[in-house]
């Protein structure tokens, strides 16, 4: 019991730490970089961003996503004698709100590794691609990133479902 | 037709709409569970 409490507390802390890193970089890509890069490409100064900023940002972005999910899973496993994880993903009472948040976070993690990173590898030249393929990869990665930005809003609402949401969600 | 996700404002707006839709669904599940 004591060990579970430590694990839950540390996992919760690290879930926030890695979650802020992940979603912070997601918002950087969408709220800052997308338009800035378009403007920088127009005046010929965008190459530095793609060469020096993007690879480093994507490294922390994709691995923070994994760490966030894992810490969330540890937190759920420490609830209800280990049944919290399954109860959340099956939207069982009283895990429905956090279950919705967990599903949204899982879909977002899938998007990061399947659509964003696989296509950004082509954009960055880490895997061979023609200019046409790079253009298409850039578009798919952009739309997947926008989908994740959209999903992050309800994800944060349900992830934060605690005492402050008690009156709204009936927890 | 332009994809609404090309607009950052539309993306954020859709996020709030999706939150409202999911909130209604969760409240429905909660209410149904209490009634049963």
Backbone of each chain as ProteinMPNN parsed JSONL, in Angstrom:
{"seq_chain_A": "XXXXXXXXXXXXXXXXXXXXXXXXXXXXXXXXXXXXXXXXXXXXXXXXXXXXXXXXXXXXXXXXXXXXXXXXXXXXXXXXXXXXXXXXXXXXXXXXXXXXXXXXXXXXXXXXXXXXXXXXXXXXXXXXXXXXXXXXXXXXXXXXXXXXXXXXXXXXXXXXXXXXXXXXXXX", "coords_chain_A": {"N_chain_A": [[0.834, -1.212, 0.0], [1.885, 1.228, 0.854], [3.993, 1.489, -0.969], [2.543, 1.625, -3.33], [1.289, 4.085, -2.99], [3.467, 5.843, -3.124], [4.301, 5.304, -5.75], [2.042, 6.136, -7.166], [1.986, 8.872, -6.545], [4.474, 9.813, -7.537], [4.228, 9.068, -10.227], [2.064, 10.65, -10.978], [3.117, 13.222, -10.704], [5.231, 13.085, -12.638], [3.694, 12.544, -14.859], [2.412, 14.976, -15.281], [4.69, 16.569, -15.716], [5.915, 15.451, -18.084], [3.674, 15.609, -19.687], [3.195, 18.36, -19.921], [5.487, 19.029, -21.336], [5.056, 17.598, -23.724], [2.465, 18.546, -24.717], [2.995, 21.221, -24.643], [4.994, 21.485, -26.597], [3.471, 20.627, -28.765], [1.636, 22.736, -28.922], [3.462, 24.753, -29.435], [4.275, 24.004, -32.036], [1.837, 24.357, -33.408], [0.7, 26.868, -32.658], [2.798, 28.629, -32.943], [5.062, 27.816, -34.634], [4.021, 26.922, -37.186], [2.876, 29.132, -38.692], [5.039, 30.879, -38.486], [7.08, 29.518, -39.806], [6.084, 29.45, -42.369], [6.193, 32.15, -43.01], [8.936, 32.514, -42.729], [9.939, 30.822, -44.703], [9.055, 32.2, -46.895], [10.701, 34.446, -46.989], [13.112, 33.249, -47.262], [14.457, 32.345, -44.974], [13.842, 30.082, -43.607], [15.174, 27.636, -43.537], [16.938, 27.214, -41.409], [15.288, 26.808, -39.219], [14.036, 24.39, -39.856], [16.27, 22.754, -40.019], [17.687, 23.029, -37.534], [15.924, 23.527, -35.326], [13.486, 22.019, -35.568], [14.146, 19.106, -35.62], [15.133, 18.665, -32.966], [13.004, 19.592, -31.411], [11.024, 17.777, -32.225], [12.107, 15.413, -31.261], [11.975, 15.632, -28.401], [9.227, 15.998, -28.272], [7.993, 13.584, -29.303], [8.987, 11.596, -27.59], [8.286, 12.548, -25.091], [5.58, 12.255, -25.32], [5.271, 9.462, -25.206], [6.288, 8.974, -22.628], [4.458, 10.428, -21.087], [2.084, 9.0, -21.521], [2.804, 6.501, -20.44], [3.26, 7.152, -17.726], [0.707, 7.949, -17.044], [-0.586, 5.516, -17.334], [0.613, 4.049, -15.268], [-0.377, 5.481, -13.077], [-3.138, 4.883, -13.297], [-3.032, 2.137, -12.9], [-2.462, 1.97, -10.239], [-4.79, 2.384, -8.986], [-7.753, 1.087, -7.462], [-6.923, -1.583, -6.76], [-5.38, -2.353, -8.963], [-7.176, -2.532, -11.055], [-7.924, -0.194, -12.192], [-6.86, 0.713, -14.65], [-8.039, -0.888, -16.711], [-10.709, -0.411, -16.064], [-10.894, 2.33, -16.587], [-10.428, 2.49, -19.379], [-12.569, 1.033, -20.287], [-14.562, 2.695, -19.691], [-15.869, 2.488, -17.278], [-17.883, 3.142, -14.378], [-16.49, 4.777, -11.492], [-14.961, 5.901, -13.487], [-15.429, 7.099, -15.905], [-15.046, 9.896, -16.883], [-12.162, 10.232, -16.696], [-11.496, 8.084, -18.217], [-12.377, 8.829, -20.778], [-10.56, 10.898, -21.183], [-8.203, 9.376, -21.136], [-8.54, 7.754, -23.404], [-8.55, 9.742, -25.421], [-5.952, 10.753, -25.089], [-4.514, 8.473, -25.778], [-5.222, 8.088, -28.465], [-4.061, 10.411, -29.446], [-1.348, 9.885, -28.916], [-0.964, 7.75, -30.672], [-1.372, 9.12, -33.092], [0.882, 10.807, -33.016], [3.103, 9.058, -33.332], [2.432, 7.555, -35.59], [1.341, 9.158, -37.711], [2.425, 11.809, -37.518], [5.284, 11.687, -36.828], [6.253, 9.674, -38.623], [5.822, 10.903, -41.082], [7.184, 13.317, -40.776], [9.773, 12.404, -40.773], [10.285, 12.012, -43.445], [10.089, 14.655, -44.34], [12.238, 15.795, -43.01], [14.286, 14.506, -44.23], [15.267, 12.117, -43.282], [14.42, 9.701, -44.135], [14.421, 8.462, -47.466], [12.767, 10.461, -49.936], [10.777, 11.777, -52.59], [10.355, 15.146, -53.892], [7.643, 15.541, -54.27], [6.543, 13.554, -52.641], [7.494, 14.48, -50.201], [6.077, 16.87, -49.965], [3.479, 15.907, -49.712], [3.777, 14.43, -47.371], [4.357, 16.473, -45.582], [1.906, 17.77, -45.508], [0.147, 15.783, -44.471], [1.306, 15.364, -41.946], [0.971, 17.895, -40.867], [-1.872, 18.109, -40.753], [-2.452, 15.995, -38.997], [-1.234, 16.951, -36.731], [-2.802, 19.18, -36.259], [-5.232, 17.9, -35.711], [-4.538, 16.674, -33.315], [-4.157, 18.952, -31.747], [-6.768, 19.868, -31.636], [-7.985, 17.666, -30.313], [-6.65, 17.815, -27.908], [-7.921, 19.687, -26.35], [-10.557, 18.772, -25.306], [-9.322, 16.556, -24.098], [-7.679, 17.654, -22.063], [-9.667, 18.778, -20.487], [-11.048, 16.515, -19.505], [-8.957, 15.073, -18.374], [-8.291, 16.711, -16.317], [-10.358, 16.366, -14.673], [-11.335, 16.548, -11.599], [-11.72, 17.38, -8.219], [-12.53, 19.969, -8.766], [-14.237, 19.659, -10.889], [-16.351, 18.436, -9.871], [-19.03, 19.274, -9.447], [-19.837, 19.534, -12.054], [-19.392, 17.11, -13.347], [-20.241, 15.2, -11.647], [-18.644, 13.563, -10.058]], "CA_chain_A": [[0.0, 0.0, 0.0], [2.787, 2.374, 0.942], [4.713, 1.563, -2.243], [1.551, 2.079, -4.318], [1.073, 5.523, -2.796], [4.644, 6.524, -3.683], [4.259, 5.139, -7.206], [0.967, 6.985, -7.688], [2.385, 10.275, -6.404], [5.572, 10.117, -8.463], [3.691, 8.94, -11.59], [1.219, 11.825, -11.218], [4.041, 14.352, -10.894], [5.914, 12.936, -13.921], [2.664, 12.636, -15.904], [2.266, 16.412, -15.553], [5.964, 17.067, -16.27], [6.042, 15.044, -19.491], [2.489, 16.098, -20.4], [3.429, 19.776, -20.26], [6.496, 19.04, -22.402], [4.413, 17.118, -24.963], [1.43, 19.442, -25.231], [3.66, 22.513, -24.849], [5.623, 21.454, -27.924], [2.368, 20.562, -29.739], [1.122, 24.101, -29.08], [4.513, 25.509, -30.124], [4.183, 23.69, -33.477], [0.593, 24.847, -34.011], [0.425, 28.281, -32.397], [3.953, 29.478, -33.243], [5.936, 27.448, -35.741], [3.371, 26.756, -38.496], [2.827, 30.418, -39.402], [6.388, 31.463, -38.536], [7.851, 28.817, -40.833], [5.55, 29.903, -43.659], [6.761, 33.49, -43.234], [10.393, 32.373, -42.878], [10.189, 30.235, -46.025], [8.779, 33.231, -47.904], [11.862, 35.345, -47.155], [14.327, 32.439, -47.413], [15.175, 32.121, -43.709], [13.206, 28.942, -42.918], [16.004, 26.427, -43.508], [17.527, 27.059, -40.08], [14.271, 26.248, -38.314], [13.857, 22.97, -40.211], [17.51, 22.017, -39.754], [18.175, 23.066, -36.151], [14.875, 23.541, -34.291], [12.486, 20.962, -35.739], [14.547, 17.759, -35.167], [15.233, 18.64, -31.511], [11.632, 19.728, -30.88], [10.313, 16.511, -32.486], [12.671, 14.374, -30.371], [11.334, 15.767, -27.084], [7.781, 15.876, -28.489], [7.502, 12.2, -29.446], [9.322, 10.784, -26.417], [7.458, 13.056, -23.989], [4.25, 11.649, -25.523], [5.359, 8.083, -24.684], [6.461, 9.04, -21.167], [3.187, 10.9, -20.514], [1.131, 7.874, -21.564], [3.248, 5.464, -19.489], [3.023, 7.62, -16.358], [-0.747, 7.888, -16.866], [-0.935, 4.097, -17.153], [1.043, 3.676, -13.909], [-1.359, 6.074, -12.155], [-4.394, 4.113, -13.346], [-2.784, 0.796, -12.339], [-2.386, 2.035, -8.776], [-6.146, 2.617, -8.462], [-8.685, -0.046, -7.428], [-6.186, -2.864, -6.759], [-4.866, -2.671, -10.29], [-8.217, -2.625, -12.089], [-8.211, 1.153, -12.675], [-6.48, 0.856, -16.054], [-9.101, -1.503, -17.532], [-11.959, 0.298, -15.756], [-10.881, 3.623, -17.276], [-10.558, 2.309, -20.837], [-13.91, 0.508, -20.581], [-15.458, 3.784, -19.265], [-16.653, 2.009, -16.148], [-18.078, 4.086, -13.268], [-16.6, 6.222, -11.741], [-13.785, 6.261, -14.295], [-15.837, 7.554, -17.243], [-14.345, 11.095, -17.37], [-10.723, 10.004, -16.909], [-11.432, 7.121, -19.329], [-12.46, 9.614, -22.028], [-9.259, 11.554, -21.293], [-7.193, 8.36, -21.45], [-8.73, 7.378, -24.812], [-8.09, 10.849, -26.261], [-4.489, 10.768, -25.006], [-3.999, 7.312, -26.51], [-5.375, 8.407, -29.901], [-3.053, 11.43, -29.758], [-0.036, 9.208, -28.958], [-0.962, 7.01, -31.938], [-1.167, 10.121, -34.149], [2.263, 11.307, -32.963], [4.076, 8.096, -33.864], [2.029, 6.987, -36.874], [1.144, 10.146, -38.777], [3.309, 12.984, -37.45], [6.714, 11.355, -36.885], [6.577, 8.938, -39.851], [5.855, 11.852, -42.198], [8.247, 14.304, -40.55], [11.053, 11.787, -41.15], [10.449, 12.297, -44.878], [10.319, 16.098, -44.474], [13.59, 16.085, -42.505], [15.269, 13.805, -45.047], [15.796, 10.945, -42.565], [14.119, 8.594, -45.045], [14.381, 9.026, -48.814], [11.454, 10.823, -50.476], [10.81, 12.771, -53.666], [9.771, 16.428, -53.457], [6.193, 15.353, -54.231], [6.263, 12.775, -51.418], [7.75, 15.37, -49.051], [4.955, 17.807, -49.897], [2.323, 15.172, -49.181], [4.11, 14.088, -45.977], [4.226, 17.715, -44.809], [0.467, 18.038, -45.36], [-0.444, 14.783, -43.553], [1.837, 15.65, -40.603], [0.317, 19.135, -40.416], [-3.27, 17.838, -40.386], [-2.449, 15.15, -37.789], [-0.871, 17.841, -35.632], [-3.995, 19.993, -35.988], [-6.201, 17.004, -35.068], [-4.102, 16.524, -31.924], [-4.443, 20.219, -31.057], [-8.217, 19.859, -31.383], [-8.28, 16.639, -29.298], [-6.032, 18.168, -26.621], [-8.827, 20.546, -25.565], [-11.357, 17.89, -24.433], [-8.44, 15.682, -23.31], [-7.296, 18.383, -20.848], [-10.874, 18.944, -19.659], [-11.363, 15.269, -18.797], [-7.798, 14.71, -17.56], [-8.296, 17.56, -15.127], [-11.605, 16.111, -13.94], [-11.086, 16.217, -10.198], [-12.672, 18.008, -7.318], [-13.076, 21.195, -9.359], [-15.273, 19.29, -11.848], [-17.314, 17.595, -9.162], [-20.406, 19.712, -9.684], [-20.164, 19.399, -13.475], [-19.347, 15.721, -13.806], [-20.861, 14.321, -10.657], [-17.697, 12.546, -9.585]], "C_chain_A": [[0.861, 1.251, 0.0], [3.509, 2.597, -0.389], [3.795, 2.081, -3.348], [1.333, 3.58, -4.231], [2.238, 6.335, -3.358], [4.611, 6.482, -5.203], [3.207, 6.063, -7.816], [1.372, 8.459, -7.662], [3.458, 10.665, -7.4], [5.077, 10.055, -9.918], [2.839, 10.163, -11.942], [2.069, 13.057, -11.52], [4.699, 14.274, -12.281], [4.939, 12.984, -15.099], [2.45, 14.106, -16.288], [3.53, 16.965, -16.228], [6.081, 16.734, -17.766], [4.854, 15.536, -20.323], [2.64, 17.55, -20.816], [4.44, 19.875, -21.396], [5.859, 18.668, -23.746], [3.439, 18.153, -25.53], [1.995, 20.848, -25.447], [4.305, 22.574, -26.227], [4.564, 21.362, -29.027], [1.819, 21.966, -29.997], [2.174, 25.001, -29.726], [4.411, 25.273, -31.636], [2.988, 24.397, -34.112], [0.363, 26.345, -33.835], [1.567, 29.188, -32.846], [4.619, 29.081, -34.565], [5.264, 27.429, -37.111], [3.365, 28.061, -39.288], [4.206, 31.049, -39.53], [7.206, 30.843, -39.655], [7.398, 29.242, -42.225], [6.148, 31.27, -44.009], [8.268, 33.411, -43.488], [10.747, 31.783, -44.244], [10.001, 31.274, -47.124], [9.962, 34.181, -48.08], [13.197, 34.581, -47.11], [15.091, 32.186, -46.132], [14.643, 30.899, -42.943], [14.095, 27.722, -42.749], [16.581, 26.162, -42.124], [16.557, 26.431, -39.101], [14.132, 24.752, -38.576], [15.097, 22.166, -39.832], [17.859, 21.935, -38.267], [17.1, 22.956, -35.078], [13.979, 22.31, -34.376], [12.939, 19.576, -35.256], [14.592, 17.644, -33.638], [13.843, 18.709, -30.876], [10.867, 18.418, -31.065], [10.826, 15.382, -31.598], [11.973, 14.435, -29.006], [9.827, 15.555, -27.176], [7.343, 14.41, -28.487], [7.827, 11.337, -28.229], [8.578, 11.265, -25.165], [6.056, 12.467, -24.092], [4.224, 10.232, -24.945], [5.419, 8.107, -23.151], [5.168, 9.49, -20.484], [2.195, 9.754, -20.423], [1.508, 6.821, -20.514], [2.98, 5.886, -18.044], [1.528, 7.624, -16.047], [-1.195, 6.459, -16.603], [-0.56, 3.627, -15.749], [0.045, 4.221, -12.889], [-2.635, 5.26, -12.113], [-4.214, 2.731, -12.714], [-2.729, 0.802, -10.817], [-3.768, 2.241, -8.137], [-6.943, 1.314, -8.494], [-8.007, -1.404, -7.507], [-5.769, -3.305, -8.153], [-5.902, -2.744, -11.391], [-8.515, -1.267, -12.733], [-7.93, 1.341, -14.16], [-7.59, 0.335, -16.974], [-10.424, -0.759, -17.316], [-12.037, 1.636, -16.49], [-11.138, 3.441, -18.773], [-11.885, 1.671, -21.229], [-14.993, 1.491, -20.11], [-16.383, 3.368, -18.131], [-16.748, 3.096, -15.07], [-17.088, 3.798, -12.144], [-15.456, 6.744, -12.601], [-14.135, 6.832, -15.667], [-15.09, 8.813, -17.699], [-12.855, 10.854, -17.637], [-10.517, 8.985, -18.036], [-11.496, 7.817, -20.672], [-11.118, 10.31, -22.263], [-8.174, 10.578, -21.706], [-7.309, 7.91, -22.913], [-8.223, 8.473, -25.743], [-6.569, 10.92, -26.274], [-3.873, 9.627, -25.798], [-4.098, 7.538, -28.017], [-4.309, 9.425, -30.315], [-1.653, 10.821, -29.841], [0.117, 8.43, -30.266], [-0.697, 7.963, -33.105], [0.286, 10.593, -34.206], [3.202, 10.35, -33.69], [3.723, 7.588, -35.261], [1.977, 8.036, -37.982], [2.146, 11.303, -38.723], [4.771, 12.58, -37.656], [7.083, 10.626, -38.181], [6.666, 9.881, -41.049], [6.933, 12.908, -42.023], [9.623, 13.732, -40.898], [11.342, 12.03, -42.633], [10.782, 13.771, -45.083], [11.755, 16.446, -44.078], [14.682, 15.39, -43.324], [15.894, 12.606, -44.352], [15.47, 9.656, -43.316], [13.979, 9.201, -46.436], [12.958, 9.304, -49.297], [11.639, 11.857, -51.586], [10.191, 14.067, -53.128], [8.257, 16.327, -53.344], [5.784, 14.598, -52.951], [6.471, 13.622, -50.17], [6.596, 16.346, -48.861], [3.731, 17.145, -49.293], [2.549, 14.83, -47.698], [3.936, 15.307, -45.074], [2.752, 18.002, -44.505], [-0.184, 17.065, -44.359], [0.014, 15.059, -42.117], [1.164, 16.889, -40.028], [-1.108, 18.861, -39.95], [-3.359, 16.973, -39.131], [-2.134, 15.992, -36.557], [-2.064, 18.723, -35.24], [-5.083, 19.157, -35.295], [-5.832, 16.852, -33.587], [-4.341, 17.803, -31.118], [-5.917, 20.284, -30.688], [-8.554, 18.882, -30.249], [-7.719, 17.011, -27.926], [-6.989, 18.967, -25.737], [-9.785, 19.711, -24.715], [-10.486, 16.969, -23.581], [-8.054, 16.369, -21.997], [-8.483, 18.566, -19.914], [-11.121, 17.681, -18.836], [-10.198, 14.771, -17.942], [-7.815, 15.481, -16.241], [-9.534, 17.324, -14.276], [-11.3, 15.631, -12.521], [-12.129, 16.89, -9.348], [-13.308, 19.26, -7.92], [-14.193, 20.891, -10.336], [-16.421, 18.542, -11.173], [-18.762, 17.98, -9.481], [-20.819, 19.509, -11.132], [-20.27, 17.941, -13.899], [-19.907, 14.729, -12.805], [-19.944, 13.242, -10.14], [-17.84, 12.293, -8.096]], "O_chain_A": [[0.612, 2.202, -0.742], [3.624, 3.723, -0.872], [4.21, 2.874, -4.193], [1.207, 4.264, -5.246], [2.037, 7.375, -3.985], [4.858, 7.488, -5.867], [3.442, 6.693, -8.847], [1.137, 9.198, -8.618], [3.373, 11.716, -8.035], [5.461, 10.885, -10.741], [2.887, 10.652, -13.071], [1.792, 13.821, -12.445], [4.728, 15.264, -13.013], [5.301, 13.407, -16.197], [2.322, 14.436, -17.467], [3.447, 17.73, -17.188], [6.313, 17.613, -18.596], [4.999, 15.841, -21.507], [2.262, 17.93, -21.925], [4.286, 20.69, -22.305], [6.086, 19.325, -24.762], [3.571, 18.581, -26.676], [1.534, 21.578, -26.325], [4.187, 23.572, -26.938], [4.73, 21.946, -30.098], [1.568, 22.342, -31.142], [1.829, 25.912, -30.48], [4.455, 26.22, -32.421], [3.093, 24.961, -35.201], [-0.112, 27.015, -34.752], [1.353, 30.372, -33.103], [4.729, 29.888, -35.488], [5.859, 27.867, -38.095], [3.806, 28.087, -40.437], [4.519, 31.676, -40.542], [7.934, 31.537, -40.366], [8.208, 29.378, -43.142], [6.554, 31.514, -45.145], [8.811, 34.124, -44.332], [11.728, 32.188, -44.867], [10.685, 31.246, -48.147], [10.207, 34.67, -49.183], [14.262, 35.176, -46.945], [16.272, 31.843, -46.187], [14.961, 30.712, -41.768], [13.814, 26.862, -41.914], [16.7, 25.009, -41.712], [16.945, 25.624, -38.256], [14.113, 23.946, -37.645], [14.988, 21.028, -39.376], [18.283, 20.882, -37.79], [17.335, 22.357, -34.028], [13.742, 21.638, -33.372], [12.183, 18.919, -34.54], [14.142, 16.644, -33.077], [13.543, 17.982, -29.929], [10.143, 17.991, -30.165], [10.063, 14.491, -31.224], [11.45, 13.433, -28.518], [9.219, 14.997, -26.263], [6.429, 14.035, -27.753], [7.05, 10.453, -27.867], [8.276, 10.465, -24.28], [5.414, 12.207, -23.074], [3.266, 9.849, -24.274], [4.706, 7.367, -22.473], [4.824, 8.983, -19.416], [1.548, 9.553, -19.396], [0.648, 6.316, -19.792], [2.529, 5.078, -17.232], [1.125, 7.337, -14.919], [-2.063, 6.21, -15.766], [-1.319, 2.896, -15.113], [-0.336, 3.521, -11.951], [-3.162, 4.973, -11.038], [-5.128, 2.214, -12.071], [-2.924, -0.232, -10.178], [-3.9, 2.269, -6.914], [-6.826, 0.531, -9.437], [-8.461, -2.282, -8.24], [-5.804, -4.492, -8.476], [-5.556, -2.991, -12.546], [-9.269, -1.191, -13.703], [-8.668, 2.043, -14.852], [-8.024, 1.029, -17.894], [-11.165, -0.509, -18.266], [-13.104, 2.034, -16.959], [-11.958, 4.145, -19.361], [-12.287, 1.757, -22.389], [-16.182, 1.171, -20.125], [-17.521, 3.827, -18.032], [-15.813, 3.872, -14.876], [-16.859, 2.622, -11.859], [-15.036, 7.892, -12.458], [-13.252, 7.029, -16.502], [-14.543, 8.815, -18.802], [-12.346, 11.233, -18.692], [-9.497, 9.012, -18.725], [-10.772, 7.459, -21.601], [-10.599, 10.321, -23.379], [-7.32, 10.906, -22.53], [-6.296, 7.708, -23.583], [-7.549, 8.188, -26.733], [-5.959, 11.121, -27.324], [-2.824, 9.796, -26.42], [-3.169, 7.217, -28.759], [-3.726, 9.32, -31.394], [-0.864, 11.182, -30.714], [1.178, 8.443, -30.889], [0.097, 7.66, -33.996], [0.854, 10.76, -35.285], [3.989, 10.758, -34.543], [4.612, 7.228, -36.032], [2.513, 7.82, -39.07], [2.657, 11.73, -39.757], [5.425, 13.083, -38.569], [8.116, 10.926, -38.78], [7.497, 9.678, -41.934], [7.534, 13.351, -43.002], [10.531, 14.474, -41.272], [12.491, 12.228, -43.028], [11.645, 14.111, -45.893], [12.405, 17.274, -44.716], [15.868, 15.657, -43.131], [16.941, 12.122, -44.782], [16.154, 8.645, -43.155], [13.48, 10.317, -46.583], [12.056, 8.491, -49.096], [12.536, 12.698, -51.528], [9.587, 14.083, -52.055], [7.648, 16.928, -52.46], [4.818, 14.959, -52.279], [5.724, 13.504, -49.199], [6.184, 16.618, -47.733], [3.031, 17.735, -48.47], [1.634, 14.929, -46.881], [3.437, 15.199, -43.954], [2.398, 18.418, -43.401], [-0.969, 17.48, -43.506], [-0.786, 14.998, -41.184], [0.826, 16.928, -38.845], [-1.514, 19.32, -38.883], [-4.235, 17.184, -38.293], [-2.693, 15.777, -35.481], [-2.306, 18.978, -34.061], [-5.772, 19.649, -34.401], [-6.7, 16.894, -32.716], [-4.687, 17.738, -29.939], [-6.28, 20.695, -29.586], [-9.31, 19.219, -29.337], [-8.244, 16.577, -26.901], [-6.88, 18.928, -24.512], [-9.834, 19.912, -23.501], [-10.863, 16.632, -22.459], [-8.095, 15.744, -20.938], [-8.331, 18.517, -18.693], [-11.371, 17.751, -17.633], [-10.409, 14.127, -16.914], [-7.408, 14.972, -15.197], [-9.738, 18.004, -13.27], [-11.042, 14.449, -12.292], [-13.299, 16.958, -9.724], [-14.462, 19.582, -7.635], [-15.025, 21.759, -10.602], [-17.346, 18.075, -11.837], [-19.603, 17.122, -9.748], [-22.002, 19.332, -11.423], [-21.125, 17.578, -14.707], [-20.029, 13.541, -13.104], [-20.387, 12.139, -9.817], [-17.118, 11.467, -7.538]]}, "seq_chain_B": "XXXXXXXXXXXXXXXXXXXXXXXXXXXXXXXXXXXX", "coords_chain_B": {"N_chain_B": [[-13.113, 22.662, -51.331], [-12.048, 24.322, -48.418], [-10.053, 22.912, -45.85], [-11.171, 22.863, -42.525], [-9.285, 22.561, -40.527], [-7.065, 23.866, -41.4], [-7.241, 26.373, -40.442], [-6.258, 27.864, -37.479], [-7.879, 29.012, -35.544], [-10.352, 27.825, -36.125], [-9.705, 25.18, -35.575], [-9.244, 25.232, -32.788], [-11.778, 26.073, -31.978], [-13.322, 23.874, -32.808], [-12.294, 22.043, -31.039], [-13.365, 22.93, -28.61], [-16.067, 22.567, -29.127], [-16.151, 19.796, -29.456], [-15.454, 19.08, -26.863], [-17.757, 19.893, -25.483], [-19.657, 18.149, -26.62], [-18.669, 15.616, -25.817], [-18.848, 15.977, -23.094], [-21.626, 16.036, -22.679], [-22.204, 13.407, -23.389], [-20.788, 11.994, -21.391], [-22.142, 12.907, -19.127], [-24.614, 11.786, -19.662], [-24.014, 9.045, -19.485], [-23.278, 8.955, -16.783], [-25.72, 9.72, -15.553], [-27.412, 7.672, -16.427], [-26.237, 5.545, -15.137], [-26.678, 6.147, -12.462], [-29.444, 6.038, -12.382], [-29.952, 3.346, -12.83]], "CA_chain_B": [[-13.468, 23.253, -50.042], [-10.895, 24.427, -47.534], [-10.141, 22.093, -44.631], [-11.241, 23.771, -41.358], [-8.089, 22.418, -39.695], [-6.047, 24.819, -41.86], [-7.379, 27.558, -39.597], [-5.99, 27.576, -36.06], [-9.075, 29.428, -34.782], [-11.373, 26.791, -36.331], [-9.225, 23.981, -34.863], [-9.503, 25.439, -31.353], [-13.241, 26.099, -31.82], [-13.786, 22.483, -32.905], [-11.902, 21.397, -29.783], [-14.347, 23.302, -27.573], [-17.335, 21.919, -29.483], [-15.968, 18.368, -29.139], [-15.511, 18.989, -25.394], [-19.171, 19.991, -25.093], [-20.331, 16.911, -27.054], [-18.223, 14.529, -24.934], [-19.393, 16.274, -21.753], [-23.031, 15.588, -22.688], [-22.178, 11.931, -23.409], [-20.372, 11.531, -20.059], [-23.25, 13.175, -18.199], [-25.654, 10.793, -19.968], [-23.552, 7.774, -18.905], [-23.361, 9.106, -15.322], [-27.131, 9.746, -15.173], [-27.956, 6.333, -16.663], [-25.683, 4.649, -14.104], [-27.345, 6.461, -11.201], [-30.84, 5.603, -12.493], [-30.069, 1.886, -12.879]], "C_chain_B": [[-12.253, 23.232, -49.11], [-11.107, 23.569, -46.277], [-10.19, 23.029, -43.415], [-10.004, 23.696, -40.473], [-6.927, 23.289, -40.2], [-6.08, 26.091, -41.019], [-7.163, 27.161, -38.133], [-7.213, 27.911, -35.206], [-10.173, 28.365, -34.907], [-10.996, 25.507, -35.584], [-9.559, 24.078, -33.374], [-11.012, 25.436, -31.086], [-13.809, 24.686, -31.86], [-13.442, 21.71, -31.633], [-12.896, 21.692, -28.672], [-15.701, 22.642, -27.852], [-17.27, 20.43, -29.116], [-16.032, 18.145, -27.622], [-16.964, 18.993, -24.924], [-19.917, 18.704, -25.431], [-19.964, 15.757, -26.111], [-18.753, 14.721, -23.517], [-20.832, 15.779, -21.645], [-23.088, 14.057, -22.637], [-21.816, 11.384, -22.019], [-21.484, 11.75, -19.04], [-24.376, 12.167, -18.392], [-25.289, 9.451, -19.339], [-23.69, 7.813, -17.38], [-24.821, 8.997, -14.853], [-27.749, 8.356, -15.314], [-27.488, 5.374, -15.579], [-26.369, 4.872, -12.765], [-28.781, 5.916, -11.199], [-30.995, 4.088, -12.402], [-29.84, 1.25, -11.493]], "O_chain_B": [[-11.529, 22.239, -49.036], [-12.205, 23.518, -45.723], [-9.334, 23.905, -43.288], [-9.698, 24.644, -39.75], [-5.92, 23.435, -39.508], [-5.078, 26.796, -40.899], [-7.805, 26.243, -37.623], [-7.543, 27.188, -34.266], [-10.842, 28.038, -33.927], [-11.86, 24.83, -35.028], [-10.085, 23.138, -32.778], [-11.47, 24.869, -30.094], [-14.668, 24.332, -31.052], [-14.195, 20.837, -31.202], [-13.233, 20.809, -27.883], [-16.393, 22.212, -26.928], [-18.209, 19.88, -28.542], [-16.589, 17.152, -27.155], [-17.352, 18.193, -24.072], [-20.716, 18.219, -24.63], [-20.836, 15.013, -25.663], [-19.068, 13.753, -22.826], [-21.213, 15.176, -20.642], [-23.916, 13.484, -21.93], [-22.442, 10.444, -21.529], [-21.742, 10.893, -18.195], [-25.014, 11.74, -17.43], [-26.136, 8.793, -18.735], [-24.15, 6.854, -16.761], [-25.126, 8.287, -13.894], [-28.505, 7.91, -14.451], [-28.238, 4.498, -15.148], [-26.618, 3.925, -12.019], [-29.274, 5.411, -10.19], [-32.029, 3.592, -11.957], [-29.903, 0.029, -11.357]]}, "name": "protein", "num_of_chains": 2, "seq": "XXXXXXXXXXXXXXXXXXXXXXXXXXXXXXXXXXXXXXXXXXXXXXXXXXXXXXXXXXXXXXXXXXXXXXXXXXXXXXXXXXXXXXXXXXXXXXXXXXXXXXXXXXXXXXXXXXXXXXXXXXXXXXXXXXXXXXXXXXXXXXXXXXXXXXXXXXXXXXXXXXXXXXXXXXXXXXXXXXXXXXXXXXXXXXXXXXXXXXXXXXXXXXX"}
